Amino acid sequence: MADPSVLPAYERVKAFVKSQLSLGVWRPGDGVPSEAALQQQFGVSRMTVNRALRELVVEGLVTRTQGSGTVVAQLHRISSTLAFRDIHDEVAERGHTHSTELIALEAVQANPALAQVFKLASSATLFHSVMVHCEDGLPIQWEDRHVNPAAAPDYLSADFASITPTGYLLQHAPLTEAQLHHRGGPAQPPRGARPGDQAQYPLPGDGPLHREWPPCGKPGALDLSRPALQLARSVSAMSWQLVRLQDQPARPWRNGGGTTRELLAWPHSADWSCRFSVAEVTQNGPFSRFEGVQRWFAVLSGAGVRLTLANQSVNLNCNSAPFHFDGALPVDCDLLGGPTQDFNLMVREPAGLAEMRRVSGLFKRTLEASKLVAIFAMDKGAEVFFDEQIDTLPGGCLAWQLAPPGVVVSVNAANALWLEVPL
């Protein structure tokens, strides 16, 4: 575990709250100390405490109500943030019989990659289990799992003929967050294999991970009963969130000059630090002013616009680089040849190293700090590469993620926007 003394101030507050939840000191429905109390306890600003609590709300661990303070979220709320079900329950709901074939159950030394993921010393001990899940005797899922002994010290003694590892861990280990990596592939032995040869089965999907979001545009809606998915080893995987433009309501402007579709307001619509939206501009007129906000603007379609602000006038079209300006300035927008569709990024100050740039071809970025990163794919879509995983992003969609420092993300697209905002 990271040394709390070297964590950013807001992360120290978050780590304290999470430790109280994991240890069971605070139960669902219990009140969390007030912002003022946490401010005094940690010797930090109220803004720092507010950020920590807002992020805990986003993670589903606490809830905040005006006038009532912050309380620990109910268990059903915490569980709802995990698109994850016990396969035994899924099989039983279909009226079939679930069984497992245990391949391995052992203590192993963590390799450097696993040690980093679990935040343990190199060569620390991990518990390791490998099994095949079956439905009415038919193999449907291969599971390869590593477990931190501190979270489940009796894991190797569990009877996995009567309970799945998922069921066991949900009963015995505090769960505050999870990551899921999957590969698709046939969950049956290769041709010519004999019964009892399961340990020799090749892992499904030995090549790069590939995921395509379903047509409904909701990431993570995985059909775990479809033969068959592999739960891969617990490596660090980003879980992209997907927002489709066409699914967002168009809100008319007060001056009647256009509409806006909000894609993302983080962490909350009513109290955002950054906001991503797409506007349809149909008439000439002024933009709304936003004090204390930095803005980035890019034309997506149409002939373009002329923005006039202060002593500056700039023409922008679909090939122009995104234009950055102070949201507090009065800005007049003149259409150059009919309605346009435009992308807007707004970031409350201090904006730090926020960025929006066009991507045409292959773009690669290594993050030097924790950031909210996003990719908006236009009509031809985009491919996002991360940690040997390929995510296919449909056109007209925004994919976003809170990413830690050191992450390397590559985007390959004919026409897309790359956006990043410091956390």
C-alpha positions in Angstrom: 0.0 0.0 0.0 1.3 3.5 -0.8 2.7 5.5 2.1 -0.1 7.9 3.0 2.5 10.6 3.7 3.4 10.9 0.0 -0.1 10.9 -1.3 -1.8 14.1 -2.5 -3.8 15.7 0.3 -7.2 14.8 -1.2 -6.0 11.2 -1.6 -5.1 11.0 2.1 -8.6 12.0 3.0 -10.1 9.4 0.6 -7.7 6.7 1.9 -8.8 7.4 5.5 -12.5 7.2 4.6 -12.0 4.0 2.7 -10.0 2.4 5.6 -13.0 3.1 7.9 -15.3 1.4 5.5 -13.0 -1.6 4.9 -12.5 -2.1 8.6 -16.3 -1.9 9.3 -15.9 1.1 11.6 -18.4 3.0 9.5 -21.4 1.0 8.3 -24.0 1.8 5.6 -26.1 4.7 6.7 -23.5 6.0 9.2 -22.5 9.6 9.0 -19.1 10.6 7.7 -17.3 13.4 9.7 -18.2 16.9 8.4 -16.0 18.8 5.9 -14.9 21.1 8.8 -13.9 18.1 11.0 -11.9 16.5 8.2 -10.4 19.8 7.3 -9.1 20.2 10.9 -8.1 16.5 11.2 -5.9 16.6 8.1 -4.8 20.2 8.2 -6.0 20.8 4.6 -8.3 23.3 2.9 -12.1 22.8 2.6 -11.7 22.6 -1.2 -9.4 19.6 -0.7 -11.9 17.8 1.5 -14.7 18.7 -0.8 -12.9 17.1 -3.8 -12.2 13.9 -1.8 -15.8 13.5 -0.8 -17.0 14.3 -4.4 -14.8 11.6 -5.8 -16.0 9.1 -3.1 -19.6 9.9 -4.3 -18.6 9.2 -7.9 -17.1 5.8 -6.7 -20.5 5.0 -5.1 -19.0 4.7 -1.5 -20.8 7.6 0.1 -23.9 9.8 -0.6 -24.3 13.5 0.0 -27.6 15.3 0.7 -28.0 19.0 1.1 -28.6 19.8 4.8 -28.0 16.2 5.9 -24.3 15.8 5.3 -22.4 12.8 4.0 -23.3 9.2 4.8 -21.9 5.8 3.9 -23.7 4.4 0.9 -26.0 1.4 1.2 -24.6 -1.9 0.1 -26.9 -2.1 -2.9 -25.5 1.3 -4.1 -21.9 0.1 -3.7 -22.7 -3.1 -5.5 -24.5 -1.3 -8.3 -21.3 0.3 -9.5 -19.9 -3.1 -10.3 -21.2 -4.7 -13.5 -20.3 -8.1 -12.1 -22.3 -11.2 -11.1 -21.6 -14.6 -9.6 -21.8 -17.1 -12.5 -23.4 -19.6 -10.2 -26.4 -17.4 -9.7 -26.7 -16.8 -13.5 -26.7 -20.5 -14.3 -29.2 -21.2 -11.5 -31.6 -18.5 -12.8 -31.6 -20.3 -16.2 -32.7 -23.5 -14.4 -29.4 -25.3 -15.0 -26.8 -26.8 -12.8 -23.5 -25.0 -12.2 -20.3 -27.0 -11.5 -16.6 -26.3 -11.5 -13.5 -28.2 -12.4 -10.6 -27.0 -10.2 -7.3 -26.8 -12.1 -5.1 -25.1 -9.6 -5.3 -23.8 -6.0 -2.0 -22.7 -4.7 0.2 -20.0 -3.1 2.6 -18.3 -5.6 5.2 -15.6 -5.6 4.0 -12.4 -7.3 5.9 -11.4 -10.4 6.8 -7.7 -10.7 3.7 -6.8 -12.7 1.3 -8.5 -10.1 3.2 -7.0 -7.2 2.7 -3.5 -8.7 -1.0 -4.1 -9.2 -1.5 -5.4 -5.7 0.8 -2.7 -4.3 2.9 -5.4 -2.6 6.6 -6.0 -2.3 8.3 -7.9 -5.1 8.0 -11.7 -4.6 5.2 -11.3 -2.0 2.9 -14.3 -1.7 -0.4 -14.3 -3.5 -3.1 -17.0 -3.7 -3.8 -18.3 -7.1 -6.8 -20.3 -8.4 -7.6 -21.6 -11.8 -10.9 -23.3 -12.7 -13.4 -24.0 -15.4 -17.1 -23.2 -14.8 -19.6 -25.5 -16.4 -23.3 -25.3 -17.1 -25.0 -28.8 -17.2 -21.5 -30.2 -17.7 -20.6 -27.9 -20.6 -17.6 -25.7 -20.0 -18.7 -22.0 -20.4 -16.0 -20.0 -18.6 -12.3 -20.2 -17.7 -11.3 -18.3 -14.5 -7.7 -17.4 -13.6 -7.6 -15.4 -10.4 -5.0 -14.0 -8.0 -6.0 -12.9 -4.4 -4.2 -10.9 -1.8 -3.9 -13.1 1.3 -4.5 -10.2 3.6 -8.0 -9.8 2.1 -8.9 -13.5 2.3 -6.5 -15.4 4.5 -8.5 -18.7 4.3 -8.9 -18.6 0.6 -6.9 -21.8 0.0 -9.1 -23.7 2.4 -12.4 -22.8 0.7 -14.5 -25.5 -0.8 -14.9 -24.3 -4.4 -17.1 -27.2 -5.3 -19.9 -25.6 -3.2 -19.1 -21.9 -3.7 -17.4 -19.9 -6.4 -14.4 -17.6 -5.8 -16.6 -14.6 -6.5 -19.2 -15.7 -3.9 -16.5 -16.5 -1.4 -14.8 -13.2 -1.7 -18.0 -11.2 -1.5 -18.7 -13.0 1.8 -15.3 -12.7 3.3 -13.4 -9.8 1.8 -14.3 -6.0 2.1 -15.0 -4.8 -1.5 -14.6 -1.1 -2.4 -13.5 -1.3 -6.0 -12.9 -3.8 -8.8 -11.4 -4.0 -12.2 -12.4 -6.5 -15.0 -10.4 -7.6 -17.9 -11.9 -10.1 -20.4 -11.0 -12.1 -23.4 -13.5 -13.9 -25.6 -12.9 -17.4 -27.0 -14.2 -21.0 -27.0 -14.3 -22.5 -23.5 -13.9 -26.1 -24.7 -10.7 -28.3 -25.0 -8.9 -28.4 -28.3 -9.7 -31.2 -30.7 -8.2 -34.4 -29.6 -7.9 -33.6 -25.9 -8.9 -36.2 -23.4 -11.0 -35.8 -20.3 -8.8 -34.7 -17.4 -6.5 -32.7 -19.8 -8.0 -29.4 -18.7 -4.7 -28.2 -17.3 -3.4 -28.3 -20.9 -6.1 -26.2 -22.4 -4.8 -23.1 -24.1 -6.2 -19.9 -22.5 -9.0 -18.4 -24.7 -7.9 -15.3 -26.5 -4.1 -15.4 -26.1 -3.8 -12.5 -28.5 -4.4 -8.8 -27.7 -7.6 -8.0 -25.8 -10.3 -6.6 -28.0 -13.6 -5.2 -27.0 -16.4 -3.7 -29.1 -19.1 -1.7 -27.3 -22.6 -3.2 -28.0 -25.0 -1.3 -30.3 -26.9 0.1 -27.2 -23.8 2.1 -26.4 -23.5 1.0 -22.8 -20.0 -0.3 -21.9 -19.7 -3.2 -19.6 -23.0 -4.9 -20.5 -21.2 -8.2 -20.9 -23.2 -11.4 -21.5 -21.2 -13.5 -19.1 -23.3 -16.6 -20.0 -22.2 -16.5 -23.6 -19.6 -19.3 -24.1 -17.3 -18.2 -23.1 -15.4 -15.4 -21.4 -12.1 -15.7 -19.6 -11.6 -13.7 -16.4 -8.0 -12.8 -17.0 -5.4 -12.4 -14.4 -5.8 -9.2 -12.2 -3.8 -6.7 -14.2 -4.3 -3.0 -14.3 -7.1 -2.3 -16.8 -8.8 1.0 -17.6 -12.6 0.8 -17.7 -13.8 3.2 -20.3 -17.1 4.9 -19.9 -19.1 5.4 -23.1 -21.6 8.2 -23.9 -23.4 8.4 -27.3 -24.2 11.8 -28.6 -27.5 10.7 -30.1 -28.8 9.4 -26.7 -28.4 12.8 -25.0 -31.3 15.3 -25.0 -30.9 18.6 -26.9 -31.4 21.6 -24.6 -32.3 24.9 -26.4 -30.3 28.0 -25.7 -32.0 30.9 -24.0 -31.3 33.2 -27.0 -32.8 30.7 -29.4 -29.6 30.4 -31.4 -28.9 26.7 -31.0 -29.0 23.6 -28.8 -26.5 21.8 -26.5 -26.2 18.1 -25.8 -24.2 17.5 -22.6 -22.0 14.4 -22.8 -20.2 14.6 -19.5 -20.2 16.9 -16.5 -17.7 15.7 -13.9 -18.0 14.9 -11.1 -21.7 16.2 -11.0 -23.9 18.2 -13.3 -24.7 20.7 -10.6 -21.2 21.1 -9.4 -18.8 20.3 -12.3 -15.1 20.7 -12.6 -15.1 20.0 -16.3 -17.9 19.7 -18.9 -18.0 18.2 -22.3 -20.8 19.0 -24.7 -21.8 19.3 -28.4 -23.7 22.3 -29.7 -25.8 22.8 -32.8 -25.4 26.5 -33.7 -28.2 27.7 -36.0 -28.0 31.5 -35.7 -25.5 34.3 -35.2 -25.2 35.6 -31.7 -23.2 35.8 -28.5 -22.0 32.9 -26.4 -22.9 32.6 -22.7 -20.2 33.9 -20.4 -18.7 31.7 -17.7 -16.7 33.4 -15.0 -13.7 31.4 -13.8 -13.9 28.9 -16.6 -11.5 28.1 -19.4 -13.0 27.0 -22.7 -11.9 24.9 -25.8 -14.0 25.0 -29.0 -13.7 22.9 -32.1 -16.0 22.7 -35.2 -17.2 19.2 -36.0 -19.4 19.9 -39.1 -20.6 22.7 -41.3 -18.8 25.6 -43.1 -17.4 27.0 -39.8 -17.7 30.1 -37.6 -16.1 33.4 -36.9 -15.5 34.0 -33.2 -14.9 37.6 -32.1 -13.7 38.4 -28.6 -11.8 41.4 -27.2 -9.5 42.6 -30.0 -9.3 39.2 -31.6 -11.3 37.6 -34.5 -10.7 34.0 -35.6 -12.2 31.9 -38.3 -12.7 28.2 -37.4 -13.7 25.2 -39.6 -13.6 21.4 -39.5 -9.8 21.4 -40.0 -8.9 24.1 -37.5 -7.1 23.3 -34.3 -9.4 23.6 -31.2 -9.5 27.2 -30.0 -8.8 28.0 -26.4 -10.2 31.2 -24.7 -11.3 32.6 -21.4 -15.0 31.8 -20.7 -15.4 35.1 -18.9 -14.9 37.1 -22.1 -17.8 38.3 -24.3 -17.7 36.2 -27.5 -19.8 36.8 -30.7 -20.3 33.9 -33.0 -21.0 34.4 -36.7 -21.8 31.5 -39.0 -19.8 31.3 -42.2 -22.2 29.3 -44.3 -25.1 27.9 -42.3 -25.5 25.8 -39.1 -22.5 24.1 -37.5 -22.0 21.4 -35.0 -19.3 22.2 -32.5 -17.5 20.5 -29.6 -17.0 22.4 -26.3 -14.8 21.6 -23.3 -15.1 23.8 -20.2 -12.8 23.5 -17.2 -13.1 25.5 -14.0 -10.0 27.3 -13.0 -7.3 26.5 -12.3 -7.3 24.7 -15.6 -3.8 23.5 -15.3 -2.6 21.5 -18.3 -6.0 20.7 -19.8 -5.9 20.0 -23.5 -8.1 19.4 -26.5 -6.5 18.4 -29.8 -7.6 16.8 -33.1 -6.4 13.3 -34.0 -6.0 12.2 -37.5 -4.0 9.0 -37.7 -2.1 7.4 -34.8 -1.7 9.5 -31.6 0.1 8.3 -28.5 0.2 9.9 -25.1 2.0 9.0 -21.8 0.2 10.7 -18.8 2.6 12.4 -16.4 -0.1 12.9 -13.8 -3.6 11.7 -12.9 -6.1 13.0 -15.4 -9.5 12.6 -16.8 -8.9 11.5 -20.4 -11.5 11.3 -23.2 -11.7 10.6 -26.9 -14.6 11.8 -29.0 -14.9 9.8 -32.2 -16.6 11.4 -35.2 -18.4 9.6 -38.0 -15.8 6.9 -38.8 -15.1 5.9 -35.2 -11.8 5.2 -33.5 -9.6 2.5 -32.0 -8.2 3.0 -28.5 -5.2 0.9 -27.4 -4.3 0.4 -23.8 -2.5 -2.4 -21.9 -2.7 -4.9 -24.8 -6.4 -4.1 -25.2 -8.1 -2.7 -28.3 -11.4 -0.9 -27.8 -13.4 0.0 -30.9 -15.2 3.3 -30.3 -18.2 3.9 -32.6 -18.7 7.2 -34.4 -20.5 10.0 -32.5 -19.4 8.7 -29.1 -17.3 9.9 -26.2 -15.2 7.5 -24.2 -13.7 8.8 -20.9 -11.7 7.5 -18.0 -10.0 8.7 -14.8 -6.4 7.6 -15.5 -3.4 7.3 -13.2 0.0 8.7 -14.0 2.2 6.5 -16.2 -0.6 5.3 -18.3 0.1 5.0 -22.1 -2.9 5.5 -24.4 -2.9 5.3 -28.2 -5.7 6.4 -30.5 -6.0 5.6 -34.1 -8.7 7.5 -35.9 -9.4 9.3 -39.2 -11.1 12.2 -37.3 -11.3 12.3 -33.5 -10.7 14.6 -30.6 -8.3 13.9 -27.7 -9.1 15.6 -24.4 -7.4 15.5 -21.0 -8.1 17.4 -17.8 -5.9 17.3 -14.7 -7.5 15.8 -11.6 
